[in-house]
Every structure is written in structure tokens, then in C-alpha cells.
């Protein structure tokens, strides 16, 4: 029996057509690698499981009876993976050319590398922001709140022109590869994250072990982006900030002053966005239904931030 080189793990939730295209692109560009594809379906209601089974009978489908979220869904898939390397791939992606082989060969020849990600492209072929040179902190959060994060994009934008692989702080979780042994050593994703920041937490722990994270521009994948979360945009905003609060508590200080500062910045961000979406609604700059959903979402966020909590044990464990 041939040893599996790469296990591709995909977590799907109601993106049937996209995940079918994703699997097709993997199989069309697999080269001579021995791969297996594991799809964890988070209780989709759009017929995803039946469609995948019918079109790709060799794909290993794990149908969850409830929505486990991204972290727990990936961990469930990882337990079924047998490859030496694991590609964590979003369902709203299309693999181009030999991207999987390039990432696999890079890890095989770079013992210092703990993870490698590819260049992500928007649907129109333009570059997508998919790596960052530092981990989020309170200053980063303040820049986000005031829309000053574009200053950071000047740095990453210049690096988009680099052709060789280079080290970064962390990657977008839409497409990255790791050795299965190192994923298992880390215990996989932290399942206390339901959605967002779970990959950032994983890279933080990986870097803490002295391993580097690389961006590989020669490997390319199209990423449509936020196809699942867009269906619940009002809820997703709250989840994003809850996960951000959790990560900042774990990676930085857990004292009372830090908690108050972070929550104050998050409230500022919610207030700014409430004002902007209200203006868009009044001026007719956005679809009224979508604008009302976003307003409801940011209002919900504003009310939720004061109630954000993180278990004290988490701070203690992170500092061991």
C-alpha cells in the first residue's frame, strides 16, 4: 500500500458548489503525489455531503451532526489523516498548478520550517492579504479600530513582489501546510476558538517552539473568502472580536488594565463602524437589507464586548 504524502483536510459548512470545485482543483493538480482528501462537513443543510459522495466517492467524508466550528472540525479531520504532511484548506479555494507539491517539497527540505502558506489570489487574480509580519497586539487592534491598518499593508504589499519564500509571523488559515507530526505534537487547533484566530493561535504556539512560518509566493491558490461567515455576517463580527480578545489575553498580559484597555478599543471600533454603516444606510451606499444586518451585528458587538471573558487557567498555561 502506497504511503500517503499529503492529507488535505477541508472543513465545509454550506458551501456545496465551492467545495466541489475545490476538490476538482486538487485532483486536477495533484501531480504525482499520493494524497488523500478528508472533508469534515459541519452539519450543512445544502446537500454538500450527498453531492461530494456522488461526485468524489474516494473522498473521506466525515459528517458531523452539529456545527463544530473551524478548530474542532479541523481536529476531527486531522484524526483521520495519515499523510506525512497535512494541507489545511478552506472549501472556497481553487488550487492552481503544482501549489501542493511546492509546499510539500519546501517543508521536506527545510527542517526549520514549521508551516508554509501559499500566495492567495482574489477571484480577479489580484493579490490577497494572506500573511502578517507580527502577531496582533493592542496597538494593532487600535489601528484596526481607526482604519489605520492600511499602514501595515504597505509593508506586506511591498513583500508581495518577492519571489522567494520568506519568514512571516503568521498566515491566513485558508491554505497552509504542516508536518502531521508537529500538528499532533501541538495538539492541533485549540477548540476553545469556534471561529477566527484559531490558526493565529496555532502559529503563535509553533513560533514559541522555535519553528519558522513561511510564505511561499510561487505556490498559488485562489481564495474567494468568507463564503460561510458572510451568510451570518451579523453573528460573525461578534465571534471575530471574541476570538481576538481570547488571543490577546493568551499572548499578552491578562491583568485587569489589559482587559479594560482591549475592551475599550473594541468598543471604539464597534462605535466607529456603527456610525459608518448608519451613514451608508441613510445615503443608500449599500443594499438596505445587508446594511441593516451589519448595523444589527455591530450593535450586538457593542453590547457583547463588556461580557467577553477568558478563563484564568488559559493565561497561566500560556506562561508555563
C-alpha positions in Angstrom: 0.0 0.0 0.0 1.4 3.4 -1.0 2.3 5.8 1.8 0.2 9.0 1.7 2.4 12.1 1.1 -0.2 14.8 1.8 -3.6 14.7 3.6 -5.8 17.6 2.5 -8.3 18.5 5.3 -11.3 20.7 4.4 -13.9 21.9 6.8 -17.2 22.6 5.0 -20.4 24.4 6.0 -23.0 25.1 3.4 -20.6 25.8 0.5 -21.6 22.8 -1.7 -20.7 24.2 -5.1 -17.5 25.8 -3.9 -16.2 22.7 -2.1 -16.9 20.6 -5.2 -14.8 23.0 -7.3 -12.1 22.9 -4.6 -11.9 19.1 -4.7 -11.8 19.1 -8.5 -8.9 21.6 -8.5 -6.9 19.4 -6.0 -7.3 16.3 -8.1 -6.5 18.2 -11.3 -3.2 19.5 -9.9 -2.1 16.7 -7.7 0.9 15.8 -9.9 2.5 12.5 -8.8 1.8 13.0 -5.1 0.0 10.3 -3.1 -2.8 12.3 -1.5 -6.0 11.8 0.5 -8.8 14.2 0.9 -10.7 14.4 4.1 -13.8 16.6 4.2 -15.4 17.4 7.6 -19.0 18.6 7.0 -20.3 20.8 9.8 -23.9 19.7 9.5 -24.6 21.5 6.2 -28.2 21.9 5.0 -27.3 22.4 1.3 -26.8 18.8 0.3 -23.0 19.0 0.5 -22.4 15.5 1.8 -24.6 13.8 -0.8 -23.0 15.9 -3.6 -19.4 15.1 -2.6 -20.2 11.4 -2.1 -21.8 11.2 -5.6 -19.1 13.1 -7.4 -16.0 12.0 -5.5 -16.6 8.6 -3.9 -12.9 8.2 -2.9 -13.1 11.3 -0.7 -13.3 10.6 3.0 -16.3 12.5 4.3 -16.9 12.9 8.0 -20.5 14.2 8.5 -20.8 15.9 11.9 -24.3 16.0 13.4 -23.6 19.6 14.6 -21.6 22.6 13.6 -18.3 22.0 15.4 -16.7 25.3 14.2 -13.4 25.6 12.3 -10.9 24.4 15.0 -12.8 21.3 16.3 -13.8 20.5 12.7 -10.2 20.5 11.6 -9.1 18.5 14.6 -11.7 15.9 13.7 -10.3 15.7 10.2 -6.7 15.5 11.5 -7.5 12.4 13.5 -8.3 10.7 10.2 -5.3 12.0 8.3 -2.5 9.6 7.5 -0.2 11.7 5.4 3.3 12.8 6.4 2.1 16.4 5.6 -1.3 18.0 6.2 -2.7 20.7 4.0 -5.4 22.7 5.8 -7.6 24.1 3.0 -10.7 26.2 3.0 -13.6 25.0 0.8 -13.8 28.3 -1.0 -10.4 27.9 -2.7 -9.2 26.7 -6.1 -5.7 25.1 -6.2 -3.5 26.2 -9.1 -0.8 24.3 -10.9 1.7 22.5 -8.6 1.0 24.5 -5.4 0.6 21.4 -3.2 3.8 19.9 -4.4 5.7 23.1 -3.9 4.6 23.5 -0.3 5.3 19.8 0.4 8.8 19.9 -1.1 9.6 23.1 0.8 8.8 21.5 4.1 10.7 18.4 3.2 13.8 20.4 2.6 13.5 23.0 5.4 13.7 21.5 8.9 13.5 25.0 10.4 10.0 25.5 8.9 7.0 24.6 11.0 4.4 25.7 8.4 4.3 27.2 4.9 1.5 29.1 3.2 1.0 30.0 -0.4 0.1 33.2 -2.3 -3.7 33.7 -2.1 -5.4 35.4 -5.1 -8.7 37.1 -5.3 -11.2 36.0 -7.9 -9.9 38.7 -10.3 -6.3 37.5 -9.9 -5.1 40.3 -7.6 -3.1 39.6 -4.5 -5.0 38.9 -1.3 -3.7 39.9 2.2 -2.6 36.5 3.5 0.4 37.0 5.8 1.4 39.3 8.6 4.9 40.2 9.9 3.8 40.5 13.6 1.2 39.0 15.8 -1.9 41.0 16.9 -1.5 43.2 20.0 -3.3 46.1 21.5 -1.6 48.7 19.2 -2.6 46.6 16.2 -6.2 46.5 17.5 -6.3 50.3 17.8 -5.1 50.7 14.2 -7.9 48.4 13.1 -10.4 50.3 15.1 -9.4 53.6 13.4 -8.9 52.0 9.9 -5.2 52.7 10.2 -4.4 49.1 9.5 -3.8 50.1 5.8 -0.4 51.4 7.0 0.6 47.8 7.8 -0.5 46.8 4.3 2.2 49.0 2.8 4.8 46.7 4.3 3.1 43.4 3.3 2.2 44.9 -0.1 5.9 45.5 -0.8 6.7 41.9 0.1 4.0 40.7 -2.3 6.6 41.3 -5.1 9.2 39.0 -3.5 9.5 35.7 -5.5 11.3 33.6 -2.9 9.8 32.1 0.2 10.4 34.3 3.3 9.5 34.0 7.0 6.4 35.8 8.4 4.7 35.9 11.8 1.5 34.2 10.8 -0.6 33.3 7.8 -4.2 33.4 6.8 -5.7 30.0 7.6 -7.3 29.5 4.2 -4.4 27.4 2.9 -1.3 26.2 4.8 0.7 23.1 5.2 2.4 21.5 8.2 4.0 18.2 9.1 1.4 15.9 10.7 3.9 15.0 13.5 4.2 18.6 14.5 0.5 19.3 14.4 0.0 16.3 16.6 2.7 17.5 19.0 0.9 20.8 19.3 -2.4 19.0 20.0 -3.9 20.5 16.8 -6.1 23.6 17.0 -7.3 25.0 20.3 -11.0 24.1 20.2 -12.0 26.9 22.6 -11.9 29.0 19.4 -15.1 28.4 17.5 -14.3 30.6 14.5 -11.4 33.1 13.7 -7.9 33.4 15.2 -7.6 29.6 15.7 -4.8 29.5 13.1 -3.1 32.6 14.6 -3.1 30.8 18.0 -1.6 27.7 16.3 1.2 29.8 14.6 1.9 31.5 17.9 2.4 28.2 19.6 4.5 27.0 16.7 6.8 30.0 16.9 7.0 29.6 20.6 8.8 26.2 19.9 11.3 28.0 17.7 9.9 27.0 14.3 9.5 29.4 11.5 6.4 30.1 9.4 7.0 30.9 5.8 5.0 32.5 2.9 5.7 30.9 -0.4 4.7 33.2 -3.3 5.5 30.6 -6.0 2.6 28.4 -4.9 -0.8 30.0 -5.8 -4.3 29.3 -4.7 -7.5 31.3 -5.5 -9.5 32.2 -2.3 -13.0 33.6 -2.7 -13.1 34.5 1.0 -15.7 34.5 3.9 -18.2 32.4 1.9 -19.6 30.7 5.1 -19.3 33.6 7.5 -21.0 36.0 5.0 -24.2 34.0 5.5 -24.2 35.1 9.1 -22.3 38.4 9.0 -24.1 39.9 12.0 -23.0 37.0 14.2 -19.5 36.7 12.6 -18.5 40.2 13.8 -19.1 39.3 17.4 -17.3 36.0 17.0 -14.3 37.6 15.4 -13.8 40.1 18.3 -14.5 37.4 20.9 -11.7 35.3 19.4 -9.4 38.3 19.2 -10.0 39.1 22.9 -9.2 35.5 23.7 -6.0 35.5 21.7 -4.8 38.8 23.1 -5.4 37.6 26.6 -3.4 34.4 25.9 -0.5 36.0 24.0 -0.1 39.1 26.2 -1.0 40.3 29.6 -4.1 39.1 31.4 -4.2 41.8 34.1 -7.2 44.0 34.7 -5.7 47.0 33.0 -5.1 45.0 29.8 -8.6 43.7 29.8 -10.1 47.2 30.2 -7.8 48.6 27.5 -8.7 45.9 25.0 -12.4 46.1 25.6 -12.3 49.9 25.3 -10.6 49.7 21.9 -13.1 47.1 20.8 -16.0 49.4 21.9 -14.4 52.2 19.9 -14.2 50.0 16.8 -17.8 49.0 17.2 -18.9 52.6 17.6 -17.0 53.8 14.6 -18.4 51.0 12.4 -22.0 51.6 13.7 -21.6 55.2 12.6 -20.3 54.4 9.2 -22.9 51.7 8.4 -25.7 54.0 9.6 -24.3 56.6 7.1 -24.2 54.0 4.3 -27.8 53.1 5.0 -29.0 56.7 5.1 -27.1 57.6 1.9 -28.1 54.4 0.1 -24.5 53.3 -0.5 -25.2 49.7 0.4 -28.1 47.2 -0.1 -30.6 48.2 2.6 -31.1 44.6 3.8 -27.3 43.9 4.1 -26.7 47.3 5.8 -29.4 46.7 8.4 -27.8 43.3 9.1 -24.4 44.9 9.6 -25.9 47.6 11.8 -27.6 44.9 13.9 -24.3 43.0 14.1 -22.2 45.9 15.3 -24.9 46.9 17.8 -24.8 43.3 19.1 -21.0 43.5 19.2 -21.1 46.8 21.2 -23.4 45.1 23.8 -21.3 41.9 23.8 -17.8 43.3 24.3 -18.2 44.1 28.1 -19.2 40.4 28.7 -16.2 38.9 26.9 -14.3 36.6 29.3 -11.3 34.3 29.1 -10.6 31.5 31.7 -7.8 32.4 34.1 -6.2 29.0 33.6 -5.5 29.9 30.0 -3.2 32.8 31.0 -1.4 30.5 33.4 -0.9 27.7 30.9 0.4 30.1 28.2 3.2 31.3 30.6 4.5 27.9 31.5 
